[in-house]
Amino acid sequence: MHTTVRKIALALAVSSVFCAAASAQAVTGREILFDPERPSVEIMPSQYPALVEKEVAAGNFRRAMYVIDVGLKKNPRSAQLKFQRCNVLEAMGQTDEARECFKDFIAHYPEIAEPYNNLARIESTLGNIDEAESLLKQAVAVNPNFAVAWENLGNLYLSRAKTSFERSSASGGKTGADRAAAVDAVLHGKSEAPAK
């Protein structure tokens, strides 16, 4: 039992040292990152975005942010790392920071469609449906072949239709409830509308 407690304490101490070192190193701009799977292999700055994706996939958001910080110190103009920062902030649950990050990103890179879509997702969850719609329209204007944004725009319109049908039903409309249920089935990926 004492061995387990010591191992946990050692792991926490190493983690604390890493985080403190990471914070201190991020300021210098002279960091060298090593491959977590092959500690003797240096990661080149061009490989940082892939490392960020790997850390995010593993749920290591703090480590991902550290890699982003190091990368942006080495290449402050990296649009990819800046975009990843916004996504990691959102994944960490820092919605306000992510929202501002995406807005800033769009201001600097209006020709990239993905941040409009991501910001629309945030606006939608905050109940700002009109703003989400506007952002999705901007995304498909920038990239008319952006399938995800088209799908999200369609889902937004379906959600509005469902709300309208529910209001119709509540106001005495005869088909509102059935239509709301049919739209709900489409929204939730059910293959058939409910029986009457």
PEMO-V890021 format. One record per pair of residues at least 12 apart in sequence whose C-alpha atoms are under 10 Angstrom apart, sorted by the first residue. I is the first residue (numbers start at 1). GAP is how many residues later the second one is. If there is no record, write none. Layout:
BEGIN
I|GAP  I|GAP
END
This chain:
BEGIN
18|45  19|43  19|44  19|47  22|40  22|41  22|44  22|45  22|47  22|48  23|43  23|46  25|41  25|44  25|45  26|40  26|41  26|42  26|43  26|44  26|45  26|46  26|47  27|42  27|43  27|46  28|42  28|45  29|40  29|41  29|42  29|43  29|44  29|45  29|46  30|40  30|43  30|44  31|36  31|39  31|40  31|42  31|43  32|12  32|13  32|38  33|12  33|15  33|18  33|34  33|37  33|38  35|12  35|16  36|15  36|19  44|27  45|22  45|25  45|26  45|27  45|29  45|30  46|25  46|29  46|32  47|24  48|16  48|19  48|20  48|22  48|23  48|24  48|32  48|33  49|15  49|18  49|19  49|22  49|29  49|31  49|32  49|33  49|35  50|31  51|12  51|13  51|16  51|17  52|12  52|13  52|14  52|15  52|16  52|19  52|29  52|32  52|33  52|36  53|31  53|35  55|12  56|28  56|31  56|32  56|35  56|36  59|29  59|32  59|33  60|28  60|32  61|24  61|27  61|28  61|30  61|31  62|26  62|27  62|30  64|20  64|21  64|24  65|16  65|19  65|20  65|21  65|23  65|24  66|19  67|14  67|18  68|12  68|13  68|14  68|15  68|16  68|17  68|20  69|12  69|13  69|16  72|13  79|26  79|29  79|30  79|33  82|19  82|20  82|22  82|23  83|15  83|18  83|19  83|22  83|23  83|26  83|31  83|32  85|12  85|13  85|16  85|17  86|12  86|13  86|14  86|15  86|16  86|17  86|18  86|19  86|29  86|32  86|33  87|12  87|14  87|15  87|28  87|31  87|32  89|12  89|13  90|12  90|28  90|29  90|32  95|24  95|27  95|28  95|31  96|26  98|20  98|21  98|24  99|16  99|19  99|20  99|21  99|22  99|23  99|24  100|19  101|14  101|18  102|12  102|13  102|14  102|15  102|16  102|17  102|18  102|20  103|12  103|13  103|16  106|13  110|28  110|29  110|32  111|27  111|28  111|30  111|31  111|32  112|27  112|30  112|31  113|22  113|23  113|24  113|25  113|26  113|27  113|28  113|29  113|30  113|31  113|33  113|36  114|22  114|25  114|26  114|28  114|29  114|32  114|34  114|35  115|20  115|21  115|24  116|16  116|18  116|19  116|20  116|21  116|22  116|23  116|24  116|26  116|33  117|15  117|16  117|17  117|18  117|19  117|20  117|21  117|22  117|23  117|29  117|31  117|32  117|33  117|35  117|36  118|14  118|17  118|18  118|21  118|31  119|12  119|13  119|16  119|17  120|12  120|13  120|14  120|15  120|16  120|17  120|18  120|19  120|29  120|32  120|33  121|12  121|14  121|15  121|28  121|31  123|12  124|32  129|27  129|28  129|30  129|31  130|26  132|20  132|21  132|24  133|19  133|20  133|21  133|23  133|24  134|19  135|14  135|18  136|12  136|13  136|14  136|15  136|16  136|17  136|18  136|20  137|12  137|13  137|16  139|14  140|13  154|33  155|28  155|31  155|32  155|33  156|31  158|22  158|25  158|26  158|28  158|29  159|21  159|24  159|25  159|28  160|23  161|18  161|19  161|22  161|23  162|14  162|15  162|17  162|18  162|19  162|20  162|21  162|22  162|25  163|13  163|17  163|20  163|21  164|12  164|15  164|16  165|12  165|13  165|14  165|15  165|16  165|18  166|12  166|13  166|14  166|15  167|13  168|12  178|15  178|16  178|17  178|18  179|14  179|15  180|13  181|12  181|13  181|14  182|12  182|13
END
